[in-house]
Amino acid sequence: MFVHGCFWHRHEGCRYFVVPKTRTDFWMEKIGRNVANDERQQEELRKQGWRVLVVWECELRPPQRERTLERLFYSLTAPESEELEC
Ligand SMILES: [Zn+2]
């Protein structure tokens, strides 16, 4: 399971992901690399038979936290086919 910082891993549409106003290209490139790494890493783990769960930083803040933990609990205990989409 990964916990992703909303900024560092480009959580699209999240209020914690704000494009920096200075050195925008630098940041976009850096974060783009992070996202590409995430995808590669997760793909690799899935190939090895792992189930990959991603939790965003903002999902662990109240008031979302409780719902997130519930979702994780179901994801971990439900058979793969019943995994909840978030
Ligand atoms: Zn977020």
PDB file of the backbone (N, CA, C, O) and the ligand in Angstrom, with CONECT records:
HET     ZN  A 101       1
ATOM      1  N   MET A   1       0.837  -1.195   0.000  1.00  0.00           N
ATOM      2  CA  MET A   1       0.000   0.000   0.000  1.00  0.00           C
ATOM      3  C   MET A   1       0.872   1.245   0.000  1.00  0.00           C
ATOM      4  O   MET A   1       1.879   1.320   0.705  1.00  0.00           O
ATOM      5  N   PHE A   2       0.474   2.198  -0.787  1.00  0.00           N
ATOM      6  CA  PHE A   2       1.218   3.446  -0.842  1.00  0.00           C
ATOM      7  C   PHE A   2       0.373   4.573  -0.277  1.00  0.00           C
ATOM      8  O   PHE A   2      -0.837   4.627  -0.491  1.00  0.00           O
ATOM      9  N   VAL A   3       1.007   5.447   0.429  1.00  0.00           N
ATOM     10  CA  VAL A   3       0.339   6.697   0.781  1.00  0.00           C
ATOM     11  C   VAL A   3       1.033   7.796  -0.021  1.00  0.00           C
ATOM     12  O   VAL A   3       2.229   8.045   0.134  1.00  0.00           O
ATOM     13  N   HIS A   4       0.264   8.433  -0.865  1.00  0.00           N
ATOM     14  CA  HIS A   4       0.842   9.438  -1.748  1.00  0.00           C
ATOM     15  C   HIS A   4       0.572  10.854  -1.257  1.00  0.00           C
ATOM     16  O   HIS A   4      -0.564  11.210  -0.943  1.00  0.00           O
ATOM     17  N   GLY A   5       1.599  11.629  -1.198  1.00  0.00           N
ATOM     18  CA  GLY A   5       1.420  13.061  -0.941  1.00  0.00           C
ATOM     19  C   GLY A   5       0.740  13.676  -2.148  1.00  0.00           C
ATOM     20  O   GLY A   5       1.134  13.434  -3.289  1.00  0.00           O
ATOM     21  N   CYS A   6      -0.283  14.471  -1.888  1.00  0.00           N
ATOM     22  CA  CYS A   6      -1.113  14.995  -2.993  1.00  0.00           C
ATOM     23  C   CYS A   6      -0.306  15.874  -3.934  1.00  0.00           C
ATOM     24  O   CYS A   6      -0.554  15.879  -5.140  1.00  0.00           O
ATOM     25  N   PHE A   7       0.638  16.602  -3.409  1.00  0.00           N
ATOM     26  CA  PHE A   7       1.449  17.451  -4.267  1.00  0.00           C
ATOM     27  C   PHE A   7       2.469  16.623  -5.041  1.00  0.00           C
ATOM     28  O   PHE A   7       2.564  16.730  -6.264  1.00  0.00           O
ATOM     29  N   TRP A   8       3.217  15.816  -4.341  1.00  0.00           N
ATOM     30  CA  TRP A   8       4.334  15.091  -4.955  1.00  0.00           C
ATOM     31  C   TRP A   8       3.883  14.060  -5.970  1.00  0.00           C
ATOM     32  O   TRP A   8       4.639  13.704  -6.873  1.00  0.00           O
ATOM     33  N   HIS A   9       2.679  13.586  -5.833  1.00  0.00           N
ATOM     34  CA  HIS A   9       2.220  12.551  -6.754  1.00  0.00           C
ATOM     35  C   HIS A   9       1.050  13.027  -7.612  1.00  0.00           C
ATOM     36  O   HIS A   9       0.309  12.222  -8.178  1.00  0.00           O
ATOM     37  N   ARG A  10       0.901  14.307  -7.695  1.00  0.00           N
ATOM     38  CA  ARG A  10      -0.071  14.940  -8.593  1.00  0.00           C
ATOM     39  C   ARG A  10      -1.474  14.353  -8.464  1.00  0.00           C
ATOM     40  O   ARG A  10      -1.964  13.654  -9.352  1.00  0.00           O
ATOM     41  N   HIS A  11      -2.088  14.651  -7.358  1.00  0.00           N
ATOM     42  CA  HIS A  11      -3.472  14.224  -7.161  1.00  0.00           C
ATOM     43  C   HIS A  11      -4.369  15.181  -7.924  1.00  0.00           C
ATOM     44  O   HIS A  11      -4.668  16.278  -7.453  1.00  0.00           O
ATOM     45  N   GLU A  12      -4.799  14.755  -9.120  1.00  0.00           N
ATOM     46  CA  GLU A  12      -5.575  15.630  -9.996  1.00  0.00           C
ATOM     47  C   GLU A  12      -6.892  16.024  -9.332  1.00  0.00           C
ATOM     48  O   GLU A  12      -7.604  15.185  -8.779  1.00  0.00           O
ATOM     49  N   GLY A  13      -7.191  17.285  -9.397  1.00  0.00           N
ATOM     50  CA  GLY A  13      -8.465  17.756  -8.870  1.00  0.00           C
ATOM     51  C   GLY A  13      -8.502  17.901  -7.362  1.00  0.00           C
ATOM     52  O   GLY A  13      -9.544  18.219  -6.788  1.00  0.00           O
ATOM     53  N   CYS A  14      -7.377  17.671  -6.724  1.00  0.00           N
ATOM     54  CA  CYS A  14      -7.321  17.754  -5.263  1.00  0.00           C
ATOM     55  C   CYS A  14      -6.930  19.161  -4.848  1.00  0.00           C
ATOM     56  O   CYS A  14      -6.127  19.818  -5.511  1.00  0.00           O
ATOM     57  N   ARG A  15      -7.500  19.608  -3.758  1.00  0.00           N
ATOM     58  CA  ARG A  15      -7.172  20.982  -3.347  1.00  0.00           C
ATOM     59  C   ARG A  15      -5.766  21.094  -2.781  1.00  0.00           C
ATOM     60  O   ARG A  15      -5.243  22.197  -2.621  1.00  0.00           O
ATOM     61  N   TYR A  16      -5.150  19.949  -2.477  1.00  0.00           N
ATOM     62  CA  TYR A  16      -3.777  20.003  -1.987  1.00  0.00           C
ATOM     63  C   TYR A  16      -2.756  19.926  -3.118  1.00  0.00           C
ATOM     64  O   TYR A  16      -1.553  20.076  -2.901  1.00  0.00           O
ATOM     65  N   PHE A  17      -3.259  19.690  -4.327  1.00  0.00           N
ATOM     66  CA  PHE A  17      -2.343  19.740  -5.454  1.00  0.00           C
ATOM     67  C   PHE A  17      -2.521  21.066  -6.177  1.00  0.00           C
ATOM     68  O   PHE A  17      -3.501  21.283  -6.889  1.00  0.00           O
ATOM     69  N   VAL A  18      -1.557  21.934  -5.978  1.00  0.00           N
ATOM     70  CA  VAL A  18      -1.612  23.264  -6.581  1.00  0.00           C
ATOM     71  C   VAL A  18      -0.341  23.437  -7.399  1.00  0.00           C
ATOM     72  O   VAL A  18       0.763  23.236  -6.894  1.00  0.00           O
ATOM     73  N   VAL A  19      -0.500  23.805  -8.647  1.00  0.00           N
ATOM     74  CA  VAL A  19       0.668  24.022  -9.498  1.00  0.00           C
ATOM     75  C   VAL A  19       1.423  25.256  -8.997  1.00  0.00           C
ATOM     76  O   VAL A  19       0.859  26.344  -8.883  1.00  0.00           O
ATOM     77  N   PRO A  20       2.710  25.062  -8.701  1.00  0.00           N
ATOM     78  CA  PRO A  20       3.488  26.199  -8.187  1.00  0.00           C
ATOM     79  C   PRO A  20       3.546  27.335  -9.202  1.00  0.00           C
ATOM     80  O   PRO A  20       3.610  27.103 -10.409  1.00  0.00           O
ATOM     81  N   LYS A  21       3.524  28.533  -8.710  1.00  0.00           N
ATOM     82  CA  LYS A  21       3.516  29.699  -9.605  1.00  0.00           C
ATOM     83  C   LYS A  21       4.921  30.070 -10.050  1.00  0.00           C
ATOM     84  O   LYS A  21       5.106  30.703 -11.089  1.00  0.00           O
ATOM     85  N   THR A  22       5.912  29.671  -9.255  1.00  0.00           N
ATOM     86  CA  THR A  22       7.289  29.940  -9.670  1.00  0.00           C
ATOM     87  C   THR A  22       7.954  28.637 -10.066  1.00  0.00           C
ATOM     88  O   THR A  22       7.641  27.579  -9.520  1.00  0.00           O
ATOM     89  N   ARG A  23       8.869  28.714 -11.015  1.00  0.00           N
ATOM     90  CA  ARG A  23       9.592  27.529 -11.513  1.00  0.00           C
ATOM     91  C   ARG A  23       8.622  26.406 -11.874  1.00  0.00           C
ATOM     92  O   ARG A  23       8.844  25.238 -11.557  1.00  0.00           O
ATOM     93  N   THR A  24       7.565  26.788 -12.531  1.00  0.00           N
ATOM     94  CA  THR A  24       6.496  25.842 -12.847  1.00  0.00           C
ATOM     95  C   THR A  24       7.003  24.646 -13.658  1.00  0.00           C
ATOM     96  O   THR A  24       6.657  23.501 -13.368  1.00  0.00           O
ATOM     97  N   ASP A  25       7.828  24.921 -14.677  1.00  0.00           N
ATOM     98  CA  ASP A  25       8.330  23.829 -15.521  1.00  0.00           C
ATOM     99  C   ASP A  25       9.154  22.838 -14.720  1.00  0.00           C
ATOM    100  O   ASP A  25       9.036  21.623 -14.879  1.00  0.00           O
ATOM    101  N   PHE A  26       9.995  23.394 -13.851  1.00  0.00           N
ATOM    102  CA  PHE A  26      10.832  22.542 -13.013  1.00  0.00           C
ATOM    103  C   PHE A  26       9.978  21.603 -12.167  1.00  0.00           C
ATOM    104  O   PHE A  26      10.234  20.401 -12.102  1.00  0.00           O
ATOM    105  N   TRP A  27       8.968  22.163 -11.528  1.00  0.00           N
ATOM    106  CA  TRP A  27       8.118  21.351 -10.654  1.00  0.00           C
ATOM    107  C   TRP A  27       7.297  20.346 -11.434  1.00  0.00           C
ATOM    108  O   TRP A  27       7.139  19.199 -11.016  1.00  0.00           O
ATOM    109  N   MET A  28       6.776  20.779 -12.566  1.00  0.00           N
ATOM    110  CA  MET A  28       5.945  19.876 -13.359  1.00  0.00           C
ATOM    111  C   MET A  28       6.760  18.691 -13.847  1.00  0.00           C
ATOM    112  O   MET A  28       6.277  17.560 -13.891  1.00  0.00           O
ATOM    113  N   GLU A  29       8.017  18.973 -14.218  1.00  0.00           N
ATOM    114  CA  GLU A  29       8.848  17.885 -14.695  1.00  0.00           C
ATOM    115  C   GLU A  29       9.171  16.915 -13.568  1.00  0.00           C
ATOM    116  O   GLU A  29       9.126  15.696 -13.739  1.00  0.00           O
ATOM    117  N   LYS A  30       9.495  17.480 -12.422  1.00  0.00           N
ATOM    118  CA  LYS A  30       9.843  16.671 -11.251  1.00  0.00           C
ATOM    119  C   LYS A  30       8.664  15.785 -10.837  1.00  0.00           C
ATOM    120  O   LYS A  30       8.824  14.589 -10.594  1.00  0.00           O
ATOM    121  N   ILE A  31       7.501  16.383 -10.764  1.00  0.00           N
ATOM    122  CA  ILE A  31       6.325  15.635 -10.333  1.00  0.00           C
ATOM    123  C   ILE A  31       5.908  14.632 -11.397  1.00  0.00           C
ATOM    124  O   ILE A  31       5.445  13.534 -11.088  1.00  0.00           O
ATOM    125  N   GLY A  32       6.080  15.029 -12.674  1.00  0.00           N
ATOM    126  CA  GLY A  32       5.799  14.089 -13.765  1.00  0.00           C
ATOM    127  C   GLY A  32       6.644  12.833 -13.648  1.00  0.00           C
ATOM    128  O   GLY A  32       6.182  11.726 -13.927  1.00  0.00           O
ATOM    129  N   ARG A  33       7.885  13.020 -13.232  1.00  0.00           N
ATOM    130  CA  ARG A  33       8.771  11.863 -13.038  1.00  0.00           C
ATOM    131  C   ARG A  33       8.276  10.986 -11.900  1.00  0.00           C
ATOM    132  O   ARG A  33       8.274   9.760 -12.008  1.00  0.00           O
ATOM    133  N   ASN A  34       7.858  11.613 -10.814  1.00  0.00           N
ATOM    134  CA  ASN A  34       7.299  10.848  -9.693  1.00  0.00           C
ATOM    135  C   ASN A  34       6.128   9.989 -10.142  1.00  0.00           C
ATOM    136  O   ASN A  34       6.040   8.806  -9.812  1.00  0.00           O
ATOM    137  N   VAL A  35       5.227  10.613 -10.907  1.00  0.00           N
ATOM    138  CA  VAL A  35       4.022   9.910 -11.345  1.00  0.00           C
ATOM    139  C   VAL A  35       4.395   8.738 -12.259  1.00  0.00           C
ATOM    140  O   VAL A  35       3.822   7.654 -12.157  1.00  0.00           O
ATOM    141  N   ALA A  36       5.360   8.970 -13.149  1.00  0.00           N
ATOM    142  CA  ALA A  36       5.803   7.898 -14.046  1.00  0.00           C
ATOM    143  C   ALA A  36       6.411   6.757 -13.245  1.00  0.00           C
ATOM    144  O   ALA A  36       6.173   5.587 -13.544  1.00  0.00           O
ATOM    145  N   ASN A  37       7.195   7.097 -12.226  1.00  0.00           N
ATOM    146  CA  ASN A  37       7.775   6.074 -11.352  1.00  0.00           C
ATOM    147  C   ASN A  37       6.692   5.286 -10.629  1.00  0.00           C
ATOM    148  O   ASN A  37       6.763   4.062 -10.529  1.00  0.00           O
ATOM    149  N   ASP A  38       5.695   5.996 -10.129  1.00  0.00           N
ATOM    150  CA  ASP A  38       4.587   5.340  -9.434  1.00  0.00           C
ATOM    151  C   ASP A  38       3.957   4.285 -10.324  1.00  0.00           C
ATOM    152  O   ASP A  38       3.738   3.143  -9.919  1.00  0.00           O
ATOM    153  N   GLU A  39       3.670   4.712 -11.569  1.00  0.00           N
ATOM    154  CA  GLU A  39       2.987   3.802 -12.488  1.00  0.00           C
ATOM    155  C   GLU A  39       3.829   2.578 -12.784  1.00  0.00           C
ATOM    156  O   GLU A  39       3.332   1.453 -12.824  1.00  0.00           O
ATOM    157  N   ARG A  40       5.129   2.821 -12.995  1.00  0.00           N
ATOM    158  CA  ARG A  40       6.018   1.708 -13.312  1.00  0.00           C
ATOM    159  C   ARG A  40       6.097   0.737 -12.135  1.00  0.00           C
ATOM    160  O   ARG A  40       6.005  -0.480 -12.291  1.00  0.00           O
ATOM    161  N   GLN A  41       6.269   1.324 -10.959  1.00  0.00           N
ATOM    162  CA  GLN A  41       6.408   0.538  -9.735  1.00  0.00           C
ATOM    163  C   GLN A  41       5.148  -0.303  -9.472  1.00  0.00           C
ATOM    164  O   GLN A  41       5.232  -1.482  -9.128  1.00  0.00           O
ATOM    165  N   GLN A  42       3.994   0.327  -9.641  1.00  0.00           N
ATOM    166  CA  GLN A  42       2.738  -0.380  -9.368  1.00  0.00           C
ATOM    167  C   GLN A  42       2.496  -1.478 -10.388  1.00  0.00           C
ATOM    168  O   GLN A  42       2.025  -2.566 -10.055  1.00  0.00           O
ATOM    169  N   GLU A  43       2.827  -1.176 -11.632  1.00  0.00           N
ATOM    170  CA  GLU A  43       2.694  -2.171 -12.703  1.00  0.00           C
ATOM    171  C   GLU A  43       3.556  -3.391 -12.382  1.00  0.00           C
ATOM    172  O   GLU A  43       3.121  -4.534 -12.519  1.00  0.00           O
ATOM    173  N   GLU A  44       4.778  -3.119 -11.955  1.00  0.00           N
ATOM    174  CA  GLU A  44       5.723  -4.173 -11.626  1.00  0.00           C
ATOM    175  C   GLU A  44       5.181  -5.052 -10.490  1.00  0.00           C
ATOM    176  O   GLU A  44       5.247  -6.279 -10.556  1.00  0.00           O
ATOM    177  N   LEU A  45       4.649  -4.410  -9.458  1.00  0.00           N
ATOM    178  CA  LEU A  45       4.109  -5.151  -8.317  1.00  0.00           C
ATOM    179  C   LEU A  45       2.902  -5.988  -8.723  1.00  0.00           C
ATOM    180  O   LEU A  45       2.755  -7.129  -8.284  1.00  0.00           O
ATOM    181  N   ARG A  46       2.031  -5.412  -9.572  1.00  0.00           N
ATOM    182  CA  ARG A  46       0.848  -6.158 -10.009  1.00  0.00           C
ATOM    183  C   ARG A  46       1.256  -7.394 -10.784  1.00  0.00           C
ATOM    184  O   ARG A  46       0.652  -8.458 -10.649  1.00  0.00           O
ATOM    185  N   LYS A  47       2.303  -7.238 -11.610  1.00  0.00           N
ATOM    186  CA  LYS A  47       2.804  -8.377 -12.380  1.00  0.00           C
ATOM    187  C   LYS A  47       3.279  -9.481 -11.459  1.00  0.00           C
ATOM    188  O   LYS A  47       3.168 -10.667 -11.771  1.00  0.00           O
ATOM    189  N   GLN A  48       3.811  -9.070 -10.314  1.00  0.00           N
ATOM    190  CA  GLN A  48       4.303 -10.055  -9.349  1.00  0.00           C
ATOM    191  C   GLN A  48       3.181 -10.599  -8.462  1.00  0.00           C
ATOM    192  O   GLN A  48       3.420 -11.379  -7.541  1.00  0.00           O
ATOM    193  N   GLY A  49       1.962 -10.173  -8.760  1.00  0.00           N
ATOM    194  CA  GLY A  49       0.825 -10.719  -8.045  1.00  0.00           C
ATOM    195  C   GLY A  49       0.382  -9.933  -6.828  1.00  0.00           C
ATOM    196  O   GLY A  49      -0.480 -10.386  -6.074  1.00  0.00           O
ATOM    197  N   TRP A  50       0.959  -8.766  -6.631  1.00  0.00           N
ATOM    198  CA  TRP A  50       0.557  -7.941  -5.499  1.00  0.00           C
ATOM    199  C   TRP A  50      -0.693  -7.154  -5.840  1.00  0.00           C
ATOM    200  O   TRP A  50      -0.936  -6.793  -6.991  1.00  0.00           O
ATOM    201  N   ARG A  51      -1.468  -6.902  -4.815  1.00  0.00           N
ATOM    202  CA  ARG A  51      -2.572  -5.954  -4.989  1.00  0.00           C
ATOM    203  C   ARG A  51      -2.090  -4.599  -4.491  1.00  0.00           C
ATOM    204  O   ARG A  51      -1.614  -4.466  -3.364  1.00  0.00           O
ATOM    205  N   VAL A  52      -2.218  -3.636  -5.321  1.00  0.00           N
ATOM    206  CA  VAL A  52      -1.669  -2.324  -5.001  1.00  0.00           C
ATOM    207  C   VAL A  52      -2.797  -1.382  -4.584  1.00  0.00           C
ATOM    208  O   VAL A  52      -3.736  -1.142  -5.343  1.00  0.00           O
ATOM    209  N   LEU A  53      -2.688  -0.866  -3.393  1.00  0.00           N
ATOM    210  CA  LEU A  53      -3.671   0.101  -2.904  1.00  0.00           C
ATOM    211  C   LEU A  53      -2.989   1.454  -2.740  1.00  0.00           C
ATOM    212  O   LEU A  53      -1.901   1.555  -2.173  1.00  0.00           O
ATOM    213  N   VAL A  54      -3.633   2.463  -3.235  1.00  0.00           N
ATOM    214  CA  VAL A  54      -3.078   3.810  -3.088  1.00  0.00           C
ATOM    215  C   VAL A  54      -4.021   4.651  -2.240  1.00  0.00           C
ATOM    216  O   VAL A  54      -5.217   4.749  -2.512  1.00  0.00           O
ATOM    217  N   VAL A  55      -3.462   5.236  -1.233  1.00  0.00           N
ATOM    218  CA  VAL A  55      -4.233   6.159  -0.398  1.00  0.00           C
ATOM    219  C   VAL A  55      -3.589   7.528  -0.522  1.00  0.00           C
ATOM    220  O   VAL A  55      -2.370   7.668  -0.420  1.00  0.00           O
ATOM    221  N   TRP A  56      -4.416   8.525  -0.742  1.00  0.00           N
ATOM    222  CA  TRP A  56      -3.898   9.879  -0.865  1.00  0.00           C
ATOM    223  C   TRP A  56      -3.856  10.545   0.501  1.00  0.00           C
ATOM    224  O   TRP A  56      -4.679  10.298   1.383  1.00  0.00           O
ATOM    225  N   GLU A  57      -2.862  11.394   0.623  1.00  0.00           N
ATOM    226  CA  GLU A  57      -2.681  12.195   1.834  1.00  0.00           C
ATOM    227  C   GLU A  57      -3.998  12.852   2.286  1.00  0.00           C
ATOM    228  O   GLU A  57      -4.337  12.829   3.470  1.00  0.00           O
ATOM    229  N   CYS A  58      -4.733  13.437   1.326  1.00  0.00           N
ATOM    230  CA  CYS A  58      -5.951  14.163   1.701  1.00  0.00           C
ATOM    231  C   CYS A  58      -7.033  13.211   2.224  1.00  0.00           C
ATOM    232  O   CYS A  58      -7.915  13.622   2.978  1.00  0.00           O
ATOM    233  N   GLU A  59      -6.957  11.937   1.820  1.00  0.00           N
ATOM    234  CA  GLU A  59      -7.958  10.976   2.271  1.00  0.00           C
ATOM    235  C   GLU A  59      -7.743  10.572   3.725  1.00  0.00           C
ATOM    236  O   GLU A  59      -8.617   9.979   4.356  1.00  0.00           O
ATOM    237  N   LEU A  60      -6.578  10.900   4.237  1.00  0.00           N
ATOM    238  CA  LEU A  60      -6.286  10.541   5.624  1.00  0.00           C
ATOM    239  C   LEU A  60      -6.507  11.707   6.566  1.00  0.00           C
ATOM    240  O   LEU A  60      -6.244  11.610   7.765  1.00  0.00           O
ATOM    241  N   ARG A  61      -6.990  12.808   6.018  1.00  0.00           N
ATOM    242  CA  ARG A  61      -7.315  13.948   6.871  1.00  0.00           C
ATOM    243  C   ARG A  61      -8.778  13.851   7.258  1.00  0.00           C
ATOM    244  O   ARG A  61      -9.617  13.415   6.470  1.00  0.00           O
ATOM    245  N   PRO A  62      -9.074  14.264   8.483  1.00  0.00           N
ATOM    246  CA  PRO A  62     -10.490  14.341   8.828  1.00  0.00           C
ATOM    247  C   PRO A  62     -11.153  15.337   7.887  1.00  0.00           C
ATOM    248  O   PRO A  62     -10.473  16.288   7.502  1.00  0.00           O
ATOM    249  N   PRO A  63     -12.406  15.214   7.480  1.00  0.00           N
ATOM    250  CA  PRO A  63     -13.352  14.184   7.914  1.00  0.00           C
ATOM    251  C   PRO A  63     -13.341  12.935   7.034  1.00  0.00           C
ATOM    252  O   PRO A  63     -14.164  12.039   7.223  1.00  0.00           O
ATOM    253  N   GLN A  64     -12.419  12.869   6.078  1.00  0.00           N
ATOM    254  CA  GLN A  64     -12.425  11.737   5.134  1.00  0.00           C
ATOM    255  C   GLN A  64     -11.818  10.478   5.720  1.00  0.00           C
ATOM    256  O   GLN A  64     -12.048   9.375   5.226  1.00  0.00           O
ATOM    257  N   ARG A  65     -11.047  10.651   6.770  1.00  0.00           N
ATOM    258  CA  ARG A  65     -10.225   9.557   7.255  1.00  0.00           C
ATOM    259  C   ARG A  65     -11.018   8.280   7.539  1.00  0.00           C
ATOM    260  O   ARG A  65     -10.629   7.178   7.152  1.00  0.00           O
ATOM    261  N   GLU A  66     -12.121   8.469   8.214  1.00  0.00           N
ATOM    262  CA  GLU A  66     -12.892   7.301   8.626  1.00  0.00           C
ATOM    263  C   GLU A  66     -13.384   6.487   7.426  1.00  0.00           C
ATOM    264  O   GLU A  66     -13.324   5.258   7.411  1.00  0.00           O
ATOM    265  N   ARG A  67     -13.875   7.228   6.416  1.00  0.00           N
ATOM    266  CA  ARG A  67     -14.374   6.578   5.211  1.00  0.00           C
ATOM    267  C   ARG A  67     -13.243   5.842   4.477  1.00  0.00           C
ATOM    268  O   ARG A  67     -13.434   4.749   3.945  1.00  0.00           O
ATOM    269  N   THR A  68     -12.075   6.464   4.465  1.00  0.00           N
ATOM    270  CA  THR A  68     -10.921   5.866   3.797  1.00  0.00           C
ATOM    271  C   THR A  68     -10.518   4.565   4.482  1.00  0.00           C
ATOM    272  O   THR A  68     -10.245   3.562   3.822  1.00  0.00           O
ATOM    273  N   LEU A  69     -10.486   4.593   5.795  1.00  0.00           N
ATOM    274  CA  LEU A  69     -10.080   3.399   6.520  1.00  0.00           C
ATOM    275  C   LEU A  69     -11.094   2.274   6.312  1.00  0.00           C
ATOM    276  O   LEU A  69     -10.739   1.098   6.231  1.00  0.00           O
ATOM    277  N   GLU A  70     -12.349   2.665   6.230  1.00  0.00           N
ATOM    278  CA  GLU A  70     -13.390   1.687   5.955  1.00  0.00           C
ATOM    279  C   GLU A  70     -13.198   1.055   4.575  1.00  0.00           C
ATOM    280  O   GLU A  70     -13.312  -0.159   4.404  1.00  0.00           O
ATOM    281  N   ARG A  71     -12.907   1.905   3.610  1.00  0.00           N
ATOM    282  CA  ARG A  71     -12.684   1.429   2.250  1.00  0.00           C
ATOM    283  C   ARG A  71     -11.489   0.476   2.212  1.00  0.00           C
ATOM    284  O   ARG A  71     -11.526  -0.563   1.551  1.00  0.00           O
ATOM    285  N   LEU A  72     -10.427   0.852   2.936  1.00  0.00           N
ATOM    286  CA  LEU A  72      -9.246   0.003   2.968  1.00  0.00           C
ATOM    287  C   LEU A  72      -9.570  -1.343   3.587  1.00  0.00           C
ATOM    288  O   LEU A  72      -9.131  -2.392   3.115  1.00  0.00           O
ATOM    289  N   PHE A  73     -10.345  -1.285   4.648  1.00  0.00           N
ATOM    290  CA  PHE A  73     -10.715  -2.517   5.323  1.00  0.00           C
ATOM    291  C   PHE A  73     -11.456  -3.443   4.352  1.00  0.00           C
ATOM    292  O   PHE A  73     -11.155  -4.635   4.278  1.00  0.00           O
ATOM    293  N   TYR A  74     -12.413  -2.900   3.617  1.00  0.00           N
ATOM    294  CA  TYR A  74     -13.160  -3.726   2.672  1.00  0.00           C
ATOM    295  C   TYR A  74     -12.269  -4.217   1.546  1.00  0.00           C
ATOM    296  O   TYR A  74     -12.383  -5.364   1.113  1.00  0.00           O
ATOM    297  N   SER A  75     -11.376  -3.347   1.068  1.00  0.00           N
ATOM    298  CA  SER A  75     -10.464  -3.759  -0.002  1.00  0.00           C
ATOM    299  C   SER A  75      -9.596  -4.923   0.444  1.00  0.00           C
ATOM    300  O   SER A  75      -9.302  -5.835  -0.328  1.00  0.00           O
ATOM    301  N   LEU A  76      -9.195  -4.872   1.702  1.00  0.00           N
ATOM    302  CA  LEU A  76      -8.289  -5.902   2.188  1.00  0.00           C
ATOM    303  C   LEU A  76      -9.002  -7.206   2.500  1.00  0.00           C
ATOM    304  O   LEU A  76      -8.401  -8.278   2.438  1.00  0.00           O
ATOM    305  N   THR A  77     -10.277  -7.116   2.836  1.00  0.00           N
ATOM    306  CA  THR A  77     -10.971  -8.331   3.240  1.00  0.00           C
ATOM    307  C   THR A  77     -11.851  -8.909   2.126  1.00  0.00           C
ATOM    308  O   THR A  77     -12.157 -10.101   2.131  1.00  0.00           O
ATOM    309  N   ALA A  78     -12.257  -8.062   1.172  1.00  0.00           N
ATOM    310  CA  ALA A  78     -13.118  -8.564   0.097  1.00  0.00           C
ATOM    311  C   ALA A  78     -12.304  -9.327  -0.925  1.00  0.00           C
ATOM    312  O   ALA A  78     -11.127  -9.038  -1.137  1.00  0.00           O
ATOM    313  N   PRO A  79     -12.938 -10.305  -1.560  1.00  0.00           N
ATOM    314  CA  PRO A  79     -12.278 -10.947  -2.692  1.00  0.00           C
ATOM    315  C   PRO A  79     -11.992  -9.900  -3.764  1.00  0.00           C
ATOM    316  O   PRO A  79     -12.689  -8.889  -3.848  1.00  0.00           O
ATOM    317  N   GLU A  80     -10.991 -10.135  -4.566  1.00  0.00           N
ATOM    318  CA  GLU A  80     -10.546  -9.146  -5.546  1.00  0.00           C
ATOM    319  C   GLU A  80     -11.687  -8.594  -6.407  1.00  0.00           C
ATOM    320  O   GLU A  80     -11.742  -7.398  -6.692  1.00  0.00           O
ATOM    321  N   SER A  81     -12.586  -9.479  -6.810  1.00  0.00           N
ATOM    322  CA  SER A  81     -13.653  -9.070  -7.731  1.00  0.00           C
ATOM    323  C   SER A  81     -14.601  -8.072  -7.089  1.00  0.00           C
ATOM    324  O   SER A  81     -15.286  -7.324  -7.788  1.00  0.00           O
ATOM    325  N   GLU A  82     -14.644  -8.057  -5.778  1.00  0.00           N
ATOM    326  CA  GLU A  82     -15.578  -7.160  -5.090  1.00  0.00           C
ATOM    327  C   GLU A  82     -14.912  -5.886  -4.609  1.00  0.00           C
ATOM    328  O   GLU A  82     -15.518  -5.088  -3.894  1.00  0.00           O
ATOM    329  N   GLU A  83     -13.690  -5.706  -4.995  1.00  0.00           N
ATOM    330  CA  GLU A  83     -12.953  -4.535  -4.544  1.00  0.00           C
ATOM    331  C   GLU A  83     -13.701  -3.252  -4.907  1.00  0.00           C
ATOM    332  O   GLU A  83     -14.170  -3.081  -6.032  1.00  0.00           O
ATOM    333  N   LEU A  84     -13.795  -2.380  -3.948  1.00  0.00           N
ATOM    334  CA  LEU A  84     -14.536  -1.140  -4.176  1.00  0.00           C
ATOM    335  C   LEU A  84     -13.697  -0.153  -4.966  1.00  0.00           C
ATOM    336  O   LEU A  84     -12.494  -0.011  -4.747  1.00  0.00           O
ATOM    337  N   GLU A  85     -14.351   0.512  -5.872  1.00  0.00           N
ATOM    338  CA  GLU A  85     -13.679   1.585  -6.590  1.00  0.00           C
ATOM    339  C   GLU A  85     -13.780   2.853  -5.758  1.00  0.00           C
ATOM    340  O   GLU A  85     -14.778   3.087  -5.077  1.00  0.00           O
ATOM    341  N   CYS A  86     -12.742   3.659  -5.821  1.00  0.00           N
ATOM    342  CA  CYS A  86     -12.834   4.892  -5.059  1.00  0.00           C
ATOM    343  C   CYS A  86     -12.879   6.083  -6.002  1.00  0.00           C
ATOM    344  O   CYS A  86     -12.958   7.225  -5.550  1.00  0.00           O
TER     345      CYS A  86
HETATM  346 ZN    ZN A 101      -5.391  14.745  -2.534  1.00  0.00          ZN2+
END
